Amino acid sequence: MKVLKFGGTSVGSPKSIKEVANIVRNVEGKKTVVLSAMSGTTNSLHEVADHIINYREEEANDLINDLVAKYVDVVTELLEEKTNQNEAIALISDRFEFIREHIGIEIPSSQIEKNIVAQGEVLSTNLFNFHLKETGASVLLVSAFDFMAIDEANEPVLSKITEEYGKIVVANPATEIFVTQGYICNSHTGKIDNLKRGGSDYSASLIGAAIVAEEIQIWTDIDGMHNNDPRFVENTFSLKEISFDEAAELAYFGAKILHPQSVIPARKANVPVLLKNTFEPDAPGTIIKNCKVPDGVRAIAAKDGITAIKIKSFRMLMAYGFLKGVFEVFEKYKTSIDMITTSEVAVSVTIDDTTHLKEIVAELQEIGSVEVDTDLTIVCLAGDFSEQKTGSNTAIFSSLSNIPVRMISYGGSNYNVSLVINTENKKKALVALNNGLF
């Protein structure tokens, strides 16, 4: 079985949904199709939730009415048979009535938001299922709430996913297409929860690992993973093949085509991941798998919204326990560190979550002097950076000779060199690196 995931832009209109259905039907063998919400829906549902949480009933109802009208229009264009249209419209009414029931309800605001936002994936998969059935496909709609679960630490419970989804597949041997929701899941208490933004990729990877799929296909609006960011650099090209290690680095440090966590289950299960373009289905895309990494830089990604924090020890030389004290502060506030560099008296780290920046700085000032820089970008260069191969290093720094570099991280991985620059220099840096390396 193959697992095919389609993002919001891929199912963003009735026409797109029909094109996705054609792609699915043309893939040989059994497959599980994982769908995101239709593009724009998740943001609208977040807005609805915000209105409800802040007691703006009229605004919430107005936006809900707009969404109902939008989805009714989708149904009338997508489905041809009147019976199917009526069933689909009834489903839409039911789901938005469920959302309205949250107005004035006394439950935690975070749960209200999760309950409401989850309906986007429920709607898209039901409409897709209606369309496939109308075209005569052998299809079964499977609720993610029947198998996708996370534990108290918000980590997926792969054993449960494997067991429960396996039962569903085994119980339906004649079914060719299984359709389910990405992103949404059950919490450890059985309530509606999710895998966070971009979690549909993660859902697909978890399902693929659970059933040890032949292949996981991530269909989006880009023809594979590019060597650089095509939004800022001209004449980029997609990579035919890339290793899990390289893909993980690029995804974490800004490559938008792939959710950072999505390669982890696939890599552990050794299931290849194919990145494809919904709107150019004949393009070869990029295959991610366990493979040898060629020498030198293979691709570049950039991650904005970075804050750098430099902590200088009060003593001339770092005392024993200084680093431990620094990291304990970040652990206390559950704030992940992206990069770290050290000298004999100071340590610099970068973070992308500044929720507790004020508290973190206050506690760090008890163990050293603290400097904070904002509006920074991490530029990640992925490839083979083994010790004996230095040509790429020369090319990297020659390319950036006119661009100030705030931090450099090298040696933590053989597959990544990361640089921190001012965000205002990002485009200039990406173009310079593209010219110098490719």
Sequence and secondary structure as in RCSB ss.txt:
>XXXX:A:sequence
MKVLKFGGTSVGSPKSIKEVANIVRNVEGKKTVVLSAMSGTTNSLHEVADHIINYREEEANDLINDLVAKYVDVV
TELLEEKTNQNEAIALISDRFEFIREHIGIEIPSSQIEKNIVAQGEVLSTNLFNFHLKETGASVLLVSAFDFMAI
DEANEPVLSKITEEYGKIVVANPATEIFVTQGYICNSHTGKIDNLKRGGSDYSASLIGAAIVAEEIQIWTDIDGM
HNNDPRFVENTFSLKEISFDEAAELAYFGAKILHPQSVIPARKANVPVLLKNTFEPDAPGTIIKNCKVPDGVRAI
AAKDGITAIKIKSFRMLMAYGFLKGVFEVFEKYKTSIDMITTSEVAVSVTIDDTTHLKEIVAELQEIGSVEVDTD
LTIVCLAGDFSEQKTGSNTAIFSSLSNIPVRMISYGGSNYNVSLVINTENKKKALVALNNGLF
>XXXX:A:secstr
 EEEEE TTTTSSHHHHHHHHHHHHHS S EEEEE   TTHHHHHHHHHHHHHTT HHHHHHHHHHHHHHHHHHH
HHH  SHHHHHHHHHHHHHHHHHHHTTTT  S HHHHHHHHHTHHHHHHHHHHHHHHHHTT  EEEE GGGT BB
 TTS B HHHHHHHHHHHHHH TT SEEEEESSEEE TTS EEE  TTHHHHHHHHHHHHTT SEEEEEESSSS 
BSS TTTSSS  B SEEEHHHHHHHHHTT TTS TTTHHHHHHHT  EEEEETTSTTS  EEEES    BEEEEE
EEEEEEEEEEEEESSSS  TTHHHHHHHHHHHTT    EEEE SSEEEEEES  TTHHHHHHHHTTTEEEEEEEE
EEEEEEEEE  TT  HHHHHHHHHTTTS  SEEEESS TTEEEEEEEGGGHHHHHHHHHHHH 
